[in-house]
Amino acid sequence: MEIQRDYYLEKLIGRKGNNLIKIVTGVRRCGKSYLLNTIFYRHLLESGIKKEHIIKFAFDSAEDLNLIGEDLIDIQLKRRKVDPKKFMKYVNSKIRDKKTHYLLLDEVQLLGAFETVLNGYLYRDNLDVFVTGSNAKFLSRDIVTEFAGRGDEIHMYPLNFSEFMSCYKGDKYDGLSQYMLYGGIPMVVLNKNEQDKVKTLQNLFSEIYISDIIKRHNVRNKNVLEDLLNILSSSVGSLTNPEKLKNTFQSVEKKTVSATTIKKYLDYFENSFLIDSAMRYDVKGKSYIGTPVKYYFSDPGLRNVQINFRQFEPNHIMENIIFNELKMRGFNVDIGVVPIMGKNAKGKAARKHLEIDFICNRGSNKYYIQSAYYIPDAEKRNQETRPLTKIKDTFKKIIVTKDSIAGYYDDMGIYTTSIYDFLLDPNILER
């Protein structure tokens, strides 16, 4: 079964001929290679591009490497890169006229001096370059700087819920339960057996994600790295910082780990797109507060498998899924803080902070969003709406709940919708 990735296909189509290197990034196994080499390649053919004007090359393919006189086994045994001169000679042999040729390169980090080679292709008027890479070096957040401002990043996520449902046979209610548990990594989704799903997720973590980070950064203490991931998994969506995590190591893990080391490891996770962070923003003061921040996993299945599915908290996982959806839709996402004056335990005036789960911006569009798993009564609803009512601007305020309800506005202008409509309707925020 093929899972369509139309959202990303449209991004690639819209960037054709922009004189930049199109770089598809994302956590490993999210579908980058299939997007470029199958879906986008098919689009080019269907749009009238002749096959001889599409140069497709995978640097981890023994068959493709043979075309340039390279041997995959020799490369792996000697741990060397593909000879760039051989590759450039091959590309030159494929360019036989002045019409645009589309260069689709997979696993390009395996090519020696790939940055130099690709930058050189920018000066070829009849070359349009699209690349993917699947190791930690290529997936780092600063990859675009490798191309001196000539790179155009398309960031790809694992399947969102809408993409997941396009290949799920059950209804949306059972589908969301499965999605919250096993996530949206395509190879996991396509596994029908639940034990196979779990094993695939376990293998991805141990053999790919952790291994890549250790190799790239020469991490010596693998146990601390994995313990930190466990702590983040157990407290997803909770405010934290390196100092608090250091204290957790001391009190729970009985280990002494410096805040500096923890900050370094957090950066490793973010650079590999395993996790993402959201900073706190003072709504009234219109400024960032800084630490602590919240961390979310790029895929709920990856979060769950890291702690062996022991701690399934649907409210936090739903919040994580909403965060990922907003990021995928192109929003900048922060945590909202609304300062108010109240009274402390002694009855004296004290400054308090109310929290809004997400403030999201995209251009001039801005939304305040609360994630509320259940709203069983008026007390719970008042708890969710209180921070929103303290905001005096006119931007839209939304509550997302797992309750299956038709969307509605209350007397305060706050819009409430179900998680199903929120995830399945890309225009829900404008309704």
Disulfide bonds with the S-S distance in Angstrom:
none
